[in-house]
């Protein structure tokens, strides 16, 4: 059973296993994906808890270690659809009804989530960044980004495209964060992320890599968290 006092933990659920019937009309890769989804304890818990995505557990687990989602802090979530990170951020930082401290943006629509405001837009557009700050009503204490480019199947190309989104998110964070703010973003290791990491080390007191348990072991996915933002 799940340990309700530890939102990122799972017990016997890891032992579940379902076999998928073969279907001649379905590609083998699709069959493998379906099987992985059905046997993934995080997918099962996502459904039980009503989270918008299994990615919610990634944020929960990162926060369990670094404890940065504190009541009263303001949050901007870049690439927020379908809303898993918005849900967790709202639960953690919103202490007063009607005083929402979480805003998000994505190219795709996000369902309404209590305690959050989300908008449609492209964060590479400077006007969208200004609109987020206007809606929030203050500078953010935390900037989150789970953005990743749609995969092409070519690892180096995918790395470069996702690193570009990391750079966009970092530029927004450096321009807008409050002093001692936190930046958390998806970061694929592969070489082109080095410049972004160097920039983080220049503007933040600590920079750490983390791969939460909810990130699949076979995935190249990882995250970087930068804390202690220094305003120059």
C-alpha positions as CSV (number, residue, x, y, z in Angstrom):
1,X,0.0,0.0,0.0
2,X,1.0,3.6,-0.5
3,X,2.5,5.4,2.5
4,X,0.1,8.4,2.7
5,X,2.6,10.3,4.9
6,X,5.2,10.1,2.1
7,X,3.5,11.3,-1.1
8,X,6.3,10.1,-3.4
9,X,6.5,6.6,-2.0
10,X,5.1,3.3,-3.2
11,X,5.0,-0.1,-1.5
12,X,3.6,-3.3,-2.9
13,X,2.3,-1.5,-6.0
14,X,5.7,-2.1,-7.6
15,X,4.9,-5.8,-7.7
16,X,1.9,-5.5,-10.0
17,X,2.2,-6.8,-13.5
18,X,-0.3,-7.1,-16.3
19,X,0.3,-8.8,-19.6
20,X,-1.0,-7.1,-22.8
21,X,-2.7,-9.2,-25.4
22,X,-1.0,-9.0,-28.8
23,X,-2.9,-7.2,-31.6
24,X,-1.8,-7.6,-35.2
25,X,-3.2,-4.2,-36.0
26,X,-1.0,-2.6,-33.3
27,X,2.7,-1.8,-33.5
28,X,4.9,-3.6,-31.1
29,X,6.1,-0.2,-29.8
30,X,2.5,0.7,-29.0
31,X,2.0,-2.6,-27.2
32,X,5.1,-2.0,-25.1
33,X,3.9,1.6,-24.2
34,X,0.5,0.3,-23.1
35,X,2.1,-2.4,-21.0
36,X,4.4,0.1,-19.4
37,X,1.5,2.4,-18.6
38,X,-0.6,-0.3,-17.1
39,X,2.2,-1.6,-14.9
40,X,3.5,1.7,-13.8
41,X,2.7,2.3,-10.1
42,X,2.9,6.1,-10.6
43,X,0.3,6.0,-13.4
44,X,-2.0,4.0,-11.0
45,X,-1.5,6.5,-8.2
46,X,-2.0,9.4,-10.5
47,X,-5.4,8.1,-11.2
48,X,-6.2,7.4,-7.6
49,X,-5.2,10.9,-6.4
50,X,-6.7,12.8,-9.3
51,X,-3.5,14.3,-10.5
52,X,-3.4,15.6,-14.1
53,X,-0.2,13.7,-14.9
54,X,2.3,11.3,-13.3
55,X,4.8,14.1,-13.5
56,X,3.2,15.4,-10.3
57,X,5.2,12.8,-8.4
58,X,8.5,14.1,-9.9
59,X,7.8,17.5,-8.3
60,X,6.7,15.9,-5.1
61,X,9.9,13.9,-4.8
62,X,12.2,16.8,-5.7
63,X,10.4,19.0,-3.1
64,X,10.8,16.2,-0.5
65,X,14.5,16.5,-0.9
66,X,14.9,20.3,-1.2
67,X,11.8,21.6,0.5
68,X,11.4,24.7,-1.5
69,X,7.6,24.7,-2.0
70,X,6.8,26.7,1.1
71,X,3.4,28.3,2.0
72,X,3.2,31.9,0.8
73,X,5.8,31.6,-1.9
74,X,4.9,32.6,-5.4
75,X,5.3,30.3,-8.4
76,X,5.5,30.5,-12.1
77,X,5.2,27.2,-14.0
78,X,6.5,27.3,-17.6
79,X,5.0,24.6,-19.9
80,X,2.3,23.8,-17.3
81,X,0.0,21.5,-19.3
82,X,-1.7,19.2,-18.4
83,X,-1.3,20.6,-14.9
84,X,0.3,18.1,-12.7
85,X,3.0,20.5,-11.4
86,X,0.4,23.3,-11.0
87,X,-1.6,21.0,-8.7
88,X,1.3,20.2,-6.4
89,X,2.6,23.8,-6.4
90,X,-0.9,25.0,-5.5
91,X,-1.3,22.5,-2.7
92,X,2.1,23.4,-1.2
93,X,2.2,27.2,-1.4
94,X,-1.4,28.5,-1.3
95,X,-2.3,29.1,2.3
96,X,-5.2,31.5,1.8
97,X,-8.3,31.0,-0.4
98,X,-8.5,33.8,-2.9
99,X,-4.8,34.6,-2.7
100,X,-3.5,32.4,-5.5
101,X,0.3,32.3,-5.7
102,X,0.7,30.0,-8.7
103,X,0.5,30.9,-12.4
104,X,1.3,28.9,-15.5
105,X,1.6,29.1,-19.3
106,X,1.6,26.5,-22.1
107,X,1.0,26.3,-25.8
108,X,-1.7,23.8,-25.0
109,X,-4.8,24.4,-22.9
110,X,-4.8,23.4,-19.2
111,X,-8.0,22.6,-17.3
112,X,-8.9,24.9,-14.4
113,X,-7.1,24.0,-11.2
114,X,-8.0,25.3,-7.8
115,X,-5.6,28.0,-6.6
116,X,-3.9,28.5,-10.0
117,X,-4.2,30.7,-13.0
118,X,-3.0,29.3,-16.4
119,X,-2.9,31.0,-19.7
120,X,-2.3,30.0,-23.3
121,X,0.9,31.4,-24.8
122,X,4.5,31.0,-25.9
123,X,7.0,31.8,-23.2
124,X,9.5,32.8,-26.0
125,X,7.3,35.8,-26.5
126,X,8.4,38.5,-24.0
127,X,4.8,39.8,-23.8
128,X,3.7,36.5,-22.3
129,X,6.4,36.7,-19.6
130,X,5.2,40.2,-18.7
131,X,1.6,38.9,-18.6
132,X,2.6,36.2,-16.1
133,X,4.2,38.6,-13.8
134,X,1.2,40.9,-14.1
135,X,-1.2,38.1,-13.2
136,X,0.9,37.0,-10.3
137,X,1.1,40.5,-9.0
138,X,4.7,40.2,-7.9
139,X,8.0,38.7,-8.8
140,X,8.1,34.9,-8.4
141,X,10.0,33.1,-5.6
142,X,10.1,29.9,-7.7
143,X,10.2,29.3,-11.5
144,X,9.4,25.8,-12.6
145,X,9.9,24.3,-16.1
146,X,9.1,20.8,-17.1
147,X,9.3,21.8,-20.8
148,X,10.7,19.3,-23.3
149,X,10.6,19.4,-27.1
150,X,8.6,16.8,-28.9
151,X,11.0,13.9,-29.6
152,X,12.2,13.2,-33.1
153,X,13.9,9.9,-32.4
154,X,17.3,11.4,-33.0
155,X,18.9,11.7,-29.5
156,X,21.3,14.6,-30.2
157,X,18.5,16.7,-32.0
158,X,16.1,16.1,-29.1
159,X,18.8,17.1,-26.6
160,X,19.5,20.4,-28.5
161,X,15.8,21.3,-28.8
162,X,15.1,20.6,-25.1
163,X,18.2,22.5,-24.0
164,X,16.9,25.5,-25.9
165,X,13.7,25.4,-23.8
166,X,16.0,25.2,-20.7
167,X,17.7,28.3,-21.9
168,X,14.4,30.1,-22.4
169,X,13.2,29.2,-18.9
170,X,16.5,30.2,-17.3
171,X,16.4,33.6,-19.1
172,X,12.9,34.2,-17.7
173,X,14.1,33.1,-14.2
174,X,17.1,35.4,-14.2
175,X,15.1,38.3,-15.4
176,X,12.2,37.9,-12.9
177,X,13.1,35.9,-9.8
178,X,13.1,37.4,-6.3
179,X,16.3,37.3,-4.4
180,X,17.1,33.9,-3.0
181,X,14.6,32.4,-5.5
182,X,14.6,28.9,-6.8
183,X,14.8,27.6,-10.4
184,X,13.8,24.0,-11.3
185,X,13.9,22.7,-14.8
186,X,14.1,19.6,-17.0
187,X,17.7,19.1,-18.2
188,X,19.0,16.4,-20.5
189,X,22.7,15.7,-20.2
190,X,24.5,15.7,-23.6
191,X,26.9,18.6,-23.8
192,X,24.9,21.5,-25.0
193,X,23.5,22.2,-21.6
194,X,27.0,23.3,-20.2
195,X,26.5,27.0,-21.0
196,X,23.2,27.0,-19.1
197,X,24.7,25.3,-16.1
198,X,27.6,27.8,-16.1
199,X,25.1,30.7,-16.2
200,X,23.2,29.1,-13.3
201,X,26.3,28.8,-11.2
202,X,27.0,32.5,-11.8
203,X,23.5,33.6,-10.6
204,X,22.6,31.0,-8.0
205,X,24.5,29.9,-4.8
206,X,23.9,26.2,-5.4
207,X,23.2,24.1,-8.5
208,X,22.3,20.4,-8.3
209,X,21.2,17.6,-10.7
210,X,18.5,15.3,-9.6
211,X,16.7,12.3,-11.2
212,X,13.6,11.6,-9.1
213,X,12.4,8.0,-8.8
214,X,9.3,8.9,-10.8
215,X,11.5,9.5,-13.9
216,X,11.7,6.2,-15.7
217,X,15.1,4.6,-15.4
218,X,15.5,4.1,-19.1
219,X,14.8,7.8,-19.8
220,X,17.5,10.3,-20.3
221,X,15.3,12.8,-18.4
222,X,16.8,14.6,-15.5
223,X,16.3,17.9,-13.7
224,X,18.5,20.7,-12.4
225,X,17.6,22.8,-9.3
226,X,19.3,26.1,-8.6
227,X,18.8,27.8,-5.3
228,X,19.8,31.1,-3.7
229,X,19.3,33.4,-6.6
230,X,21.6,36.4,-6.5
231,X,20.2,39.7,-8.0
232,X,23.1,41.7,-9.5
